[in-house]
């Protein structure tokens, strides 16, 4: 597979997952502000910017409309919902020979729908806009599973989705752990992660914060948990780095893309749940660092950029 195709597939998976998870986090936060009209909107919106990696000046007022303009509707930023979907569509267009027609039509129709849904969101609230993004992301990944062969193209899409999901699930937990007073409660966070019904079936009730954090981090059978996404990413990297004359040490414990994922997965696998609540802030940072290291190594190995070719004149 050409490296440009592999890179486009990888980033298509990442950007669609980013749009989906950003919509989930925004939805959780906005519901919390709606339920508690006495909360400090400025402080809550600043916390939300910080969690999603966006900077806001201290002397600039921060409100819900600013959050939506920057994190939902801004097509120029890859960190916003509209920007991520625009980037996903462009990457899918560059990989049209591999992406199925149904996957392309899903992204293309979603992108063309954003303007009308944004207009509606500005008049009656953002919830239909956020719902559109979540439903179309689910449809897109369903089409990935049902219309792509399980070859390297599929692996790059799933690898991108898995790394982004690990990072964004960690950010979703950070909404509660780091934002303190302004954070949604644990049931709201479970709903934002699509985990509320699965959690209730398994735990028979919401219980305490440690149980929720344990479920979103360590539950192997839940597809949006950190553990499940790490396992999926690890399997994709092992398959992409299968031994061969051109692979050297890739696909084993010396692989710089696989090693941080494997170490993080092992640490979580043998973590004592009794220590989870105490160690959670440190664990969330380590999870995000592992994803960053792995993504950088994937780019260096599979998407190398060579310098421009310099032609020497004969006889010079």
N, C-alpha and C positions, 0 to 999 in steps of 0.2 A: 504494500500500500504506500502511495506517495505520502511524504511527511506533511504536505499541505492539507491533504484530505484527512489524515489522522488528526491533525491539529484542529481543523474545522469541526470534526465530529466531537472531539473532546470538549471544545468550548461550547458547542451547541448544547451538550448535556449539562455543562456547568451553568450556562446562562438561563436555561429553562428552569432548572432547579433553584437558582438564585431568585428568579422572579416569583416562583411559587412560595418559597420560604419567606421572602420579604413581605409578600402579601399576607401570609399567616401571622407574622410578627406584628405588622401594622394593624391587622384586624384585632388581635388580642389586646394591643395597647389602646386602640380607639374604643373598644368595648369597655375597657376599664375606666377610661376617662368619662365615657357616657354614663356609666353606673355610679360614678362618684363625682358629682358636679363641684364639690368643694376641694378637689385635689388641685395641686399647683400645676397648671397646664404648662407653664414655661419650663419648670424643672423636669417634668415628665417628658416633654418633647426633646429637651437637651439630652436626657438619658437615652432616649431612643436613637438620636443622632449618634451618640457615642457608641452604642451597642452595634450599630450598623456601619461603623467606621467613617462617619461623616463628621466634618468639623463645622462648628458654628461659632461666630464671634461672640464674646461675652457681652458686648454692648448692643447686640442685635436681639430684639424681641423674638421669641420663638413660640409659635402656636401650631395648632393642628393643620391649618391651611398651608403654612410654610413646609411642614413635614410632608404633606401630600405633594406639593409642588416639586419638592426636591427628591423625595424617595419613592414616589409613585409615578408622577407624570413627566418627569424630565427625560426626554429621549436622548439627550446628549451624554448622559452619565450611565456607565455600565453598572453602577450600584443601585440604580432605581429600577422599578418594575418595567416601565416602558423602555428604558435604555437597555435593560437586559434582554427583553424580548426582541428589540430591534437588532441587537448584536447576534442573538440566537438565529433570527431569520437570515441575516447576512451570512453567517457561518454555514447554515444549512444550504443556502444558495450556492456557496462555493463548493459544496460536497454533493451536488445534485445527482451525480452519477452513482452515489452510494446510498443517499437518503431515499427512502421510499416516497412515492407520490403522495400517499396519505399523510405521512409525516410533514412533508413540505406544505401541503394544503392546510393542515392544522395550524402550523406556525404562520403561514401567509394570511389566512383568514382572521386569525387572532390579531395580528399586527394591524390589519385594515379596520378592525373593530374598535381599536383603542380610542380613536378620536371621539366617536359617538358615545362610548361609555364614559370617557373623561368629562364630556359635556354634561352628561347626566349626573355624574358624581359631584360636579361643582354646584348643582342645583338641589339635589336631594340626598347627598351623602355618598361616601365612597364604597358602600358595601357591595353593590352590584358589580362595580369595577373589580374589587378584590375577589369576588366570587367567580367572575369570568376568568381571571388569571388562574385561580386554583383549579377550576374545572378543566380548562384547556391544557394546563400542565399535566394533569392526570391523564387526559386523553392522549397527549403527545407521548408520554412514557408508556402508556398502554399500547400505542401503535409501534413503538420501538420494540416491545416484547413480542408483538404479534406479526410484524411485517419484515423484520430483519433476520437474516441468517445469523447463527451464533459464531460469527467470524470476528476478525480483528476490528472491523468497523463497528460492530455491536459492542465490543469490549471497550473501545474508546469512548463511546457515548455513555455507557454504564459507569466507566471509571470516572469520567468527568462529573456525572451526577452524584456518585458516591462520595467523592472528595468534597464537593460543594455541600452535600447533605450533612456530612460530619461537621463541617465548619459552621453551617447555619443552625444545626441542632444545638451545638455548643452555644451559639449566640442566643438562641431561643431560651436556653437555660439561664444564660447570663442576664436576660431580662429580669428574671426573678432574683438571682443571686446578687447582682451588682447594682440594680436600680432601687433596691430596698423599698422605701415607702411608696414609691410611684409605680411599682411593678404590679402586673396582674396577679391574681391569686393562682394557686397551683391548678385547680380545675380548669381555669381559663387557659393556662399554658398547655395543658393536655389537649384541650380542644384545638388550640392553635397548631399543635403538632399532629393533629389527626389521630391522637392516641387515646382520647377519652373513653370510647367504647371498649377498645381492647384492654385498657387498664382496668376498667370496671369489671369486665368479665374475668380477668385474672385475679384481681385483688379483692373483689366484692365490696368496694367502697374506696373513697378517695384517700383516707388515712392521712399520714403526715408527709412533710416535704421530702424526707429521705426516701420514701417509697416512690414518689413521683420521679425524683432525680435518678433513682436506681433503675426505674423502668425506661426512661428516655436514654440513659447511658448504656445500660448493661443487658437489656432484654434481647437475647439473640434472635428470637422468633418474630420480633416486631420490625418491619422493614424501614421505619424512619428512625430507629435507635442508632446511636453512635456505634455500638458494637456490631450490629448487622451491616451497617454501611462500611465499616472498616474491614469486615470479613469479605464483603463483596469486592471492595477495592483490591484487597490482597489477592483474591482469586483471579481478578482481571490482570493484575501485574504479573502473577505467576504464569498465566497463559501467554501474555504478550512477550515475556522474557524467557520462553521455553528454551532449554539448552539446544545449542547448535553451533556450527563452526563460526557463525558471525555474531554470537551473543556473548561469548566470554563468560564473565561471572554474573551476568544478569539473571534474574529470576531466582536468586538464592539470597542468603542472608547478607551477602556483600553488595547487593543491588542498592544503590543510593535512593532509588524510588521506593523500593519495597521495605527497606530496613526501618524507617521511622514509623510506617504503618504497622509493621509486625511488632515492633517494640511497644507501641501504644496499645495495640490489641491485646498483647500478652499482659501488660500491666493491668488493664481493665478486667481481663479474664480472671486474674488471681487477686483482685482487689477485695478486701474485706468490706462488705456492705456497711458494717458498723462504723467504718471510718469515712464513709462517702461524704456525709454532710459536712464534716470538718474539712476535708481535703478538696471539696468541690471547686472553689475558685482557682486553685492551683491546677487541678485536673483539666478544667476548661481551657486554660491558657496553653497547657501542654498539648491538648488535643488539636487546637488550632495551629500551634507551631508544627506539629507532625504533618498536618495537611499541607502547610506552606512548603515545608522541606520536600515532601513527596512530589507536589505539583511542580516545583522548580526542577527536580531531578528528571521528572517525566518530560518536561519541555527540553531540557538539555540533551536527553537521549534521543527522543523521538522526533522533535521538531527543531533540529539544529539549523542555524542560519549561517551560511558561508559568506565570506566577504566577496565583493565584486571581482569578477575575473579581469585581470589586466593582460591584454594581449601585447606581446613583444614584437616589434617590427623585425622582419628578417634582415639580417645584415647589419643591425644596429649595434 
